[in-house]
Amino acid sequence: MQPEGLPYCRPMEPLVIEAAINGESSPRRNPNVPRSSTEIAADALASLAAGAAVIHNHTDEVLFGGSGNLDPQLYLDAWAPVLAERPDAVLYPTMAGGREGPIEPRYAHFDALHQAGV
């Protein structure tokens, strides 16, 4: 029931905010983009505090070269402080896309992250 004298406001539908905190931007293009594990953790925590429900980030290995087989330790280093403060955080990495060859190596870090309990 709408209180008398107030304009009709439709009840809010559930909303999920995903913060993709770095993507393909480099510090040269945007000096505020988080790249290091410390910067990623700080931005993830700030995003969660601001209301984000899901955090997505890339690592420098994805953006600036590498084999295409992603090192799960880069994610674990960034996510450890986040999960210590916010064990309810939903975090997810990128997939090493745009590479030739089988898909299994591009997702191997997901298995390693799962085995690490994150």
C-alpha positions, -999 to +999 in steps of 0.1 A: +000+000+000+013+034-010+014+061+018-010+089+011+004+120-005+035+102-020+038+095-057+035+059-067+068+041-065+071+006-079+088-018-055+124-024-065+132-056-081+162-075-069+194-060-083+229-075-086+258-052-092+289-067-107+321-046-105+345-054-133+374-035-117+401-034-143+393-051-176+416-042-205+426-007-193+462-001-185+476+024-160+489+044-190+453+049-202+438+053-167+462+058-138+435+046-113+430+011-128+441-015-103+469-038-115+488-051-085+474-076-061+472-049-034+454-025-057+430-052-069+422-061-033+416-025-023+393-018-052+374-051-047+368-042-010+358-006-019+334-020-045+318-044-021+315-017+005+297+005-021+272-023-028+286-045-054+276-082-051+301-097-075+337-087-083+355-096-116+391-089-123+419-096-147+455-101-140+485-085-158+493-119-172+461-118-192+464-083-204+501-079-211+513-112-224+518-146-210+513-182-222+475-181-220+477-206-191+468-183-162+486-185-129+460-190-102+484-176-076+479-141-091+442-143-082+449-159-048+473-131-039+447-104-047+417-123-033+432-134+001+427-099+018+393-096+003+381-130+016+397-124+050+376-093+054+345-104+033+343-142+033+309-138+016+325-121-014+317-135-049+349-132-069+356-146-104+386-145-127+388-141-164+391-168-190+422-166-212+403-160-243+414-152-278+440-179-278+446-207-302+444-243-291+422-263-267+400-247-242+410-268-212+443-249-205+424-216-206+401-227-178+427-247-157+431-218-132+394-221-124+400-257-112+431-246-092+411-218-076+383-241-067+408-266-052+422-237-031+387-231-017+380-197-034 
